[in-house]
């Protein structure tokens, strides 16, 4: 018991030390002149990238990686906030610089899970709108996963606030429980649990900002029009990787790898052939819309599925046989059930 008590006391001391160092660093950054702060940000991002590369290639917990990414984004946001407070409003970007980011990337935020203040994991998600109701969609196992004892109580998402300046963003925190009751929607079908969840977002907390979002009109009908081998994109944050300056996701090329419209092995999913990693769970699986863009706020993509996890064979020889390189994607029409009024 004495050793346990000493370990607990030491952990508390380390937490106090980290908080004190954080306060000291924030005070030092505030005292820097604006040009020095900009040099600091560029140097910090370079060192952070080297640290990120080392962590991704080391045997380190994904909790540590998630906490690292969260604090890197927070420190950069602190400097940018100070600069905005002291600098006059910048002139609007030239017309030729507007709209250079594809709308699809703005519909896919990174999802970070937390247990109170403790960072847990990073994943992917996307916005879905139905009858003026807005939802964040991700994998169910991102919000709760009993086998791995993963029980977050909230998630954080980064949302862009200025579509002409991708460095402008804010972080929203979404509680997962209200009085002990889960607030997200999930579903079952004849094959069992569907690994998809949807969280209703209160538009009032967004301060009038409207994110790009998929809608029921983006779902594929009829299913038989999608052939095996059809090119797809899986848009998300593999291993938490992103454009850390602009908080934008990356895309992996994929292809339909099983009969689309047929429930693979009796479950409500189909297979894709793509290189994926942890952190991609909840990413939208999309196909370029044959009809192109339909309106000023429409996404020129068809939403086919929600990426869940890699598919592998239980009897595969881990030494002799490579991974199948296949992935599970749940059919996106499950969202019609999850977003019913």
N, C-alpha and C positions, 0 to 999 in steps of 0.2 A: 504493500500500500504506500510505503514511503517513496519508493521509486516512481510509482504512478503519480503521486502528489507532486514530486519534484518535476516530473515531465510536464505535468499540467501547468505548473507555475512558470516553467521555462517557455512554454508555448504562449502563455499570456504575456510574458515579458517581450517575446519576439513580436507579437502583434502590436504591443505598445511602441516598440522601436520602429516598426514599419510605419505606423501612423505618424510618429514624430518626424521621421525622415520625409514622408510624403508632404507634411505641412512645411518643413524647411525647404524642400525643393520648389513647392508652389510659391513660397515667399521669394526665393531667389529668382525664379522665372519672372515674377511680377516686377522685380527691380531692374530687369534688363531693358535696355532701350529697344524700340521696335526693330531696328536692323539686326541687333544682336539676337533678338528672339527668333527672327527668321533663320539666321545662321544656326541657332540652337535646334530648331525644328528639323532642318535638313540633315544636320549631324545626327540628331536623335533617330530619325527615320532610317539613316544608313546603318547605325549600330543596331537598331531594332531588327532590321532585315537580316543582318548577320546572326543575331541571336535567334531569330525565327528559323533560319536555315539549320543552325546547330540543334535546336530543339526538335525539329521535324525529322532529323536524322539520328536522334538519340532515343534511348528507351526511357521515355518520360511520359507521365500521365497526361491524358487529354484535359484533365482538370487544370493542370499547370499551364497548358497551352492556352486554354480558354481564359484563364485569369490574366495571362500575359497579354493577349490580344485586347482584352477589355481595358487594361491599364494603359497600354500604348495609345489606344483611341482616346482615352480620357485625357491623357497628358497633351496630345496634339490639340484636342478640343479646347483645353484650358488656354493654350497660347493663342489660338485663333479667336477665342472670346475676348481676351485682353486686347488683341489687335483691333477687333471690331469696335470695342468700347472707346479706343483712343483715336482711331483713324476716321476721317470724314467718309461718308458713304461713297463707295466707288461708282463710277459711271456705269451705265448698263453696257453689257458686252455688245460688240458690233453684231449686226444682223447675221453676218456670215458665220458667227460663232454660236448661234443659237441652235438648239435641237440637234447637237452633234452626238448625243448619247441615245442609243436605241431605247424606245419605250419599254421593251421587254425587260431590260436590266433594272429599270426603276420599279418594276412590279415584283421584284424578288429581293426581300430583305434577309439579312443574316439573322438567325434566331439563336440567342445565347440563353442558356438555362441557369437558374440560380436557386439555391436553398438559402433564403434570407440574403445576407451579403456575400455568401460563398459562391463563387463561380463554379459551375459544373461542366457543361459541355457546350459545344457549338454545333449548329445544324443549319438547315436551309428552310425556306418557306416562301409563300407568295400570297398576294392579296386576291380575294374573290369577292365580287359584289353581286348581290341579288335583291331586286326590289328595294334599292336604296339602303340595304343593310350591307355592312362591310365586315369581312372576315379575314383573319390570318389563318392560312392552311399550312399544315406541316404533317410529319409522321406522328402517329400516336405514341410510338416508343420514345419520341423526343420529350413528350410531356410526362409520361409515366412508363416505366419498364420494370415490372416486378422481378424477372429473373436476375437482372443486374443490380437490383435495389436502387434504381434511379428514381428519386421522388422530388423533383423540383417543386417550388411553390410559386414561381413567377418566371417570366421570360422577358428579355429585352430585345427590341428591334431598332435598327437604325433606319430612319426615314429621311429622305432628301426634302429640303424645304424650298429649294430654288432650282428649277430645272435648267436654268442657264448658268449655274455655278454649282458644280457637283461637290465642291468642298463644303457647301452649306448643308448642314444636317442637324437632326436632333435625335435623342434616344428616348424611346417610349418604353415604359415598364408595364407589363400586363400581368395582373394577378391570375393565378390558375384556380384559386378556390375562393368561395364566398361562404363564410360561416361553415367551413368544413366540407362544402359541396363543390365538386368540380364544375367549372363554368364552361369547359370546352364540350363540343359535341363529338361523339364517336358512334360507330355502328357495327353491327354484326350482320352476316348473311349466312347462307346455307353452308359456307365453307369455314365459318368461325369468325374471329375478330378481324376487322378490316384495319390495317395499319395506317389510318388517316384520321386526322382530328382537325376541327375548325373552331376557332375562338372568335366570338363576336367582338368587334372593336367599336367602342362608343365614339361616334364622330365628333362629339363635343370636345373631347380631349385633344383632337388634332388641330384645333384652332383655325378651322376653315380650310386646312390643306387637304387636297384630294389626291391620294396616290393613284398611280396606274393600277388597274385591277382587271383580272379576267371576269367573265360573266357566263351565264348559261349559254349565251350565243356563241361562245368560244368552244363549246363541247362538240365533239365530232359526231355527226350524223350524216349518212348511215355508217355504221362501223365497217361494213363490208368494203367501203371505198379505200380503206387503208390496207395496203398489201404488205406482205412480209418483205423485209429489206428496205422499207420506206425510211428515208433519212430523217433523223430527229435531232433535237438538242436537249441536253440535261443541264439546266442553268442553276448554279448554286455555289456553295462555298466548301469545296473539298479540303479537308484538314484545316478548315478555317481560313484558307487562302483567299485573298481578295485584292483588289486595288485599294490598298490601305489609305491612300490619300483621298480617294473619292468614294470609298465604301461601296464598290460595285462588284457584283459577282462575276464569275467566269463560266464559260460554256464548254461542255464536252460534246463532241459529235457522237451520235449513236444511230442505231438502226433497229427497226422492229425485228425481233428474233423469234417470235412465236406467232401463231395464227391470231391476228388481231380480231377481237370480238368473241374469241373462245376463251373460256375460263381455264387458265393453265392449271392442270392437276386439280381441277374442281374449285379453285379459289378465284376471287374476283380480280385477277391480275394478269398481265402479259409480261413477256420478257423483252429486255433490250440488250443490245450488244454495245457496251461502252466501257471505258476505263473509269472507274469510280473509286472514291475513298470515303472514309468516315467524314462526316460533316456535310455530305450531300443528301442525307435523309431529309425528305420533305420538299426536294427540288421539283419544280414543274418539268414534265416531259412534254415537249411541244413539237409541232410540225408546222412549217410555213403554210399559211392559209392560201389555198388556191385563188381565193377571191381578192387577196391583198387587203389593203386598208379599207375599212368601211366608214370611218368617221374620224373627226378630229381627235377624239379621246379613245379610239379603238385600237386594240393590239392586233397587228396583222399575223396572228398565229392561232393555230388550233391547239387547245389544251387536251392532250390525249391521256395523260396519267400523272401520278405522283410517285416519284422515286422513293423506294423504301430501303432496300438492302441488296447485297450481292447474293446471287443464287449459286450454290455449290452442291456437289454430290457427297453424301455421307460416306460412301465407300471409296472415295478417291485416295490414292496413295500419295501422301503429302511429299514424298521424296521423288517418285517417278513421274507423277502427273502434275501438270500445271493447272492452275485454277481455270474454271470454265470461262471466266470473263463475262458472265451473264448477270443480269440484274432484274429484280422484281419491281414492277411499276403497277400500282393499283389503278384501275380504270377511273377516269376523272368523273364519270357520271355519278359516283357515290356522293359527290358534292351536292347533288339535287336533294338527297336524303338529309345530309348534314346541315343544310341551310334552309330547311323548311321553316316557315314562320311559326 
